Amino acid sequence: MTGTDTLRIQIPAEQAGKRLDQVLALLQPEVTRSQWQQWIEAGRVRLNGALPRKRDRVQGGETVSVEIPAAPASGHTAEAIPLDVVYEDQAVLVINKPPGLVVHPGAGNPEGTLLNALLHHAPGLDALPRAGIVHRLDKDTSGLLVVAKTEVARQSLIGQLQDRSMSREYQAVVNGVLIAGKTVVAPIGRHRVDRKRMAVTERGKPAVSHVRVLKKFRAHTLVAVKLESGRTHQIRVHLAHINYPVLGDPVYGGRARLPKEAGPKLVNVLQNFRRQALHAAKLTLVHPVTGERMQWEAPLPADMRELIGVLEKDAKG
């Protein structure tokens, strides 16, 4: 990416009378107000084609164009890790992530991550923050994840996550037989004692998950979960909160639940399913360049298909 990448923003009428830098920071919170001030002073921002001052007041309805500077190189190493590419063009890349793959390098995982794989697949992503990754999946959650290939696309996708125009639907096998779907409205924040865990807490951020029943088994349920928010571990925490934890979840799931008189194969599969049975199955978004609404679906991975197959046989038998 070069510094000629341009982002365009329409100022809403309700922002009339506010300072330009304040409005831009409100509309694009991923960029700090001080960063907006620097870009305005550097001449990278134009208001209806003219160079503004950071203290200028907006009237509403104006068009702002921003020349995005290239981000510094990340310093991460490109690695030839295979990727399941579902869709790719000049602006976006959609990946079907396998379970077990960490998304971003961190403590304990300095390499061998999705980010390292992306840098090998598309070296230009090194110019973008987090190599264009705008949302994450837990290491042991499989499924669809979108990556931006330009800064304009990145800002668009971040905005869609914030205004909920990007839709994400997951499938999960949970412990317990859920009779009917429900909407879970419960704020999520850090656990008071174990800071590595999340929990439902009054001090947390608002979180909403819509749960729909897909199939019922003797002691388990296959559900679809649609998110309205994107809190860390949201689905896992919300399902555990309503006493239907995700099967195999090592943090929030508890012990595997066995149906009465379960056969040896079912017992073996349930006791040896070593990850949360959670898959990002459907992703819908507005293309950052064309404005077209696009949708992708990813089939369940082999381990979840086997799990469901065994549960179905047990339910029939």
C-alpha positions in Angstrom: 0.0 0.0 0.0 1.2 3.5 -0.7 0.2 6.9 0.7 -2.1 7.5 -2.2 -4.8 5.2 -0.8 -7.8 7.4 -0.2 -10.6 7.1 2.3 -13.9 9.0 1.8 -16.2 9.9 4.7 -19.6 11.7 4.6 -20.3 14.0 7.5 -23.8 13.2 9.0 -26.1 16.2 9.4 -26.4 15.6 13.2 -22.7 16.4 13.6 -23.2 20.0 12.5 -21.4 22.6 14.7 -18.7 20.2 16.0 -14.9 20.4 15.3 -13.7 18.5 12.3 -11.1 16.5 14.3 -13.7 15.6 16.9 -16.2 14.4 14.2 -13.6 12.3 12.4 -12.5 10.6 15.6 -16.1 9.8 16.4 -16.9 8.4 12.9 -13.6 6.5 12.6 -12.7 5.5 16.2 -9.9 3.2 15.1 -7.9 6.4 14.4 -7.2 8.6 17.4 -8.2 12.2 17.5 -4.5 13.2 17.8 -3.7 11.1 14.7 -6.5 13.0 12.8 -5.0 16.3 13.9 -1.6 15.2 12.6 -3.1 14.2 9.3 -5.1 17.4 9.0 -2.0 19.5 9.7 0.0 17.4 7.2 -2.5 18.2 4.4 -3.7 14.6 4.1 -7.4 15.6 4.8 -9.6 17.6 2.5 -13.1 19.0 3.3 -15.2 19.3 0.1 -11.9 19.5 -1.7 -10.3 22.3 0.4 -7.6 22.0 3.0 -9.2 22.5 6.5 -7.9 23.3 9.9 -8.4 20.9 12.7 -10.5 23.4 14.7 -12.8 24.1 11.7 -16.5 23.4 12.4 -18.5 21.2 10.1 -22.0 22.0 8.8 -23.1 18.4 8.0 -23.3 16.9 4.6 -19.7 17.6 3.6 -17.4 15.0 2.0 -14.0 14.4 3.6 -11.3 12.7 1.7 -8.3 11.3 3.5 -4.9 10.3 2.0 -3.9 7.3 4.2 -0.2 7.0 4.8 1.4 3.6 4.6 1.8 1.8 7.9 5.3 0.8 9.0 6.3 -2.8 8.3 5.1 -5.1 11.1 8.3 -7.0 11.6 6.5 -10.4 11.5 7.9 -13.2 9.3 6.1 -14.6 6.3 5.5 -18.3 6.6 4.3 -20.8 4.0 1.4 -22.1 5.9 -1.5 -23.4 3.7 -4.6 -21.3 3.6 -8.2 -22.2 2.6 -9.1 -19.2 0.6 -12.8 -18.9 0.1 -12.8 -15.5 -1.8 -10.2 -13.0 -2.8 -10.0 -9.8 -4.9 -8.0 -6.5 -4.7 -9.8 -5.3 -1.5 -10.7 -8.3 0.6 -9.7 -11.8 1.4 -12.0 -14.4 3.1 -10.3 -17.4 4.8 -11.8 -20.6 6.2 -9.6 -21.0 9.3 -9.0 -24.5 10.6 -9.2 -25.3 14.3 -5.8 -25.1 16.1 -4.5 -22.1 14.1 -3.8 -18.9 16.2 -4.9 -15.8 14.4 -2.2 -13.3 15.6 1.2 -13.7 17.1 1.4 -13.2 20.9 2.8 -14.6 24.1 3.4 -18.3 23.5 2.7 -18.1 19.8 5.4 -15.8 18.2 5.0 -17.6 14.8 3.0 -20.2 13.0 -0.1 -18.0 13.0 -2.7 -16.9 10.4 -0.9 -13.5 10.2 2.3 -15.2 9.3 0.5 -17.2 6.6 -1.2 -14.1 5.2 2.2 -12.3 4.8 3.4 -15.2 2.7 0.2 -15.3 0.7 0.0 -11.5 0.1 3.2 -9.8 1.1 1.6 -6.3 0.6 -0.4 -6.9 3.8 2.7 -6.1 5.8 1.9 -2.4 5.2 -1.4 -2.8 7.1 -2.0 -2.9 10.9 -2.3 -6.6 11.9 -1.8 -7.5 8.2 -5.4 -6.4 7.5 -7.0 -8.7 10.2 -10.1 -6.8 11.5 -11.7 -9.5 13.7 -10.5 -12.7 15.3 -11.5 -16.3 15.9 -10.2 -18.2 19.0 -7.4 -20.6 18.3 -9.7 -23.7 18.5 -12.7 -22.1 16.7 -12.9 -22.8 13.0 -14.5 -20.9 10.1 -14.8 -17.7 8.2 -12.7 -14.7 8.8 -12.3 -11.6 6.5 -9.1 -9.7 5.9 -8.7 -6.3 4.4 -6.1 -5.8 1.6 -6.1 -2.0 1.6 -6.5 0.6 4.3 -9.7 1.9 2.8 -11.1 -1.6 2.9 -9.9 -2.0 6.5 -11.6 1.1 7.7 -14.8 0.1 5.9 -14.8 -3.4 7.5 -14.1 -1.9 10.9 -17.0 0.4 10.5 -19.3 -2.5 9.5 -18.3 -4.4 12.6 -19.1 -1.4 14.7 -22.4 -0.5 13.1 -23.4 -4.2 12.9 -23.9 -4.2 9.2 -21.4 -7.2 9.0 -23.3 -10.3 10.0 -21.6 -13.4 11.5 -23.4 -16.7 12.2 -21.8 -19.6 14.1 -22.8 -23.2 14.7 -22.0 -25.0 17.9 -22.7 -28.2 19.6 -23.7 -27.5 23.2 -24.2 -29.6 26.3 -27.8 -30.0 27.2 -31.1 -30.1 25.2 -32.2 -26.6 24.4 -35.9 -26.6 24.0 -36.2 -23.4 21.9 -34.1 -20.5 20.7 -33.4 -17.5 22.8 -31.7 -14.1 22.8 -29.0 -13.7 25.4 -28.5 -10.1 26.5 -25.7 -10.0 29.1 -22.7 -7.7 29.4 -19.2 -9.3 29.2 -16.0 -8.2 30.8 -12.8 -9.7 32.4 -13.3 -12.2 35.2 -12.7 -10.6 38.6 -10.2 -13.3 39.7 -8.9 -15.0 36.5 -7.9 -12.2 34.1 -7.4 -14.6 31.3 -11.1 -15.5 31.3 -14.2 -13.5 30.4 -17.4 -13.4 32.4 -20.9 -12.0 32.4 -20.6 -8.9 34.7 -22.4 -5.7 35.3 -19.2 -3.8 34.7 -18.8 -5.4 31.2 -19.6 -4.1 27.7 -23.0 -4.8 26.2 -23.3 -8.1 24.4 -26.2 -9.7 22.5 -26.3 -13.2 21.0 -29.2 -14.7 19.2 -29.4 -18.5 19.6 -31.4 -20.8 17.3 -32.0 -24.5 17.6 -30.9 -26.6 14.6 -31.0 -30.2 15.9 -31.7 -31.9 19.2 -29.9 -35.0 20.4 -30.4 -37.0 23.6 -28.1 -34.8 25.8 -26.8 -32.2 23.3 -28.1 -29.6 20.8 -26.7 -28.2 17.6 -27.4 -24.5 17.6 -26.8 -21.5 15.3 -25.7 -18.3 17.0 -25.8 -14.8 15.4 -23.9 -12.0 17.0 -24.9 -8.4 17.4 -21.7 -7.6 19.2 -18.2 -9.0 19.1 -16.9 -9.4 22.6 -14.0 -11.7 23.5 -15.3 -15.3 23.9 -18.8 -13.9 23.6 -20.5 -17.1 22.3 -18.7 -19.4 24.8 -19.5 -17.1 27.7 -23.1 -16.5 26.8 -23.9 -20.2 26.2 -22.2 -21.1 29.5 -24.2 -18.4 31.2 -27.5 -19.9 30.2 -26.2 -23.4 31.2 -25.7 -24.8 27.7 -21.9 -24.6 27.4 -20.1 -25.4 24.2 -19.1 -29.0 24.1 -15.4 -29.5 24.5 -14.7 -26.0 25.7 -11.7 -26.3 28.0 -12.4 -22.9 29.7 -16.2 -22.5 30.0 -17.5 -26.0 29.1 -17.1 -28.2 32.2 -17.1 -31.9 32.0 -18.6 -33.8 29.0 -22.2 -34.8 29.5 -22.9 -38.4 28.5 -26.4 -39.6 27.6 -27.7 -42.5 29.6 -26.5 -45.9 28.3 -24.3 -44.2 25.7 -22.4 -46.6 23.4 -18.6 -46.9 23.6 -18.1 -44.9 20.3 -20.2 -42.0 21.5 -18.4 -42.0 24.9 -15.0 -42.1 23.1 -15.9 -39.2 20.8 -17.4 -37.0 23.5 -14.5 -37.5 26.0 -11.9 -37.0 23.4 -13.3 -33.9 21.6 -10.5 -31.6 22.8 -11.7 -28.2 21.5 -14.8 -26.1 21.7 -17.3 -27.4 19.0 -17.7 -24.0 17.5 -17.5 -23.0 13.8 -18.0 -19.6 12.1 -20.3 -20.9 9.4 -21.6 -17.8 7.6 -20.3 -14.3 6.9 -22.2 -11.4 5.3 -20.8 -7.9 4.5 -20.9 -5.0 2.1 -18.0 -5.0 -0.3 -15.8 -1.9 0.6 -15.3 -1.0 -3.1 -18.4 -2.1 -5.1 -21.0 -1.7 -2.3 -22.4 -5.1 -3.2 -23.7 -7.2 -0.3 -21.8 -10.5 -0.3 -22.2 -13.7 1.7 -20.1 -16.8 2.2 -20.7 -20.1 3.9 -18.1 -22.7 5.2 -19.1 -26.3 5.8 -18.5 -27.8 9.2 -14.9 -29.2 9.7 -14.4 -33.0 9.8 -14.3 -33.3 13.5 -17.6 -31.6 14.1 -19.2 -33.6 11.3 -18.1 -36.8 12.9 -19.3 -35.6 16.3 -22.8 -34.7 15.0 -23.0 -38.0 13.0 -22.3 -40.0 16.2 -24.9 -37.9 18.2 -27.5 -38.5 15.4 -26.9 -42.3 15.5 -27.2 -42.3 19.3 -30.5 -40.3 19.1 -32.0 -42.8 16.6 -30.8 -45.9 18.4 
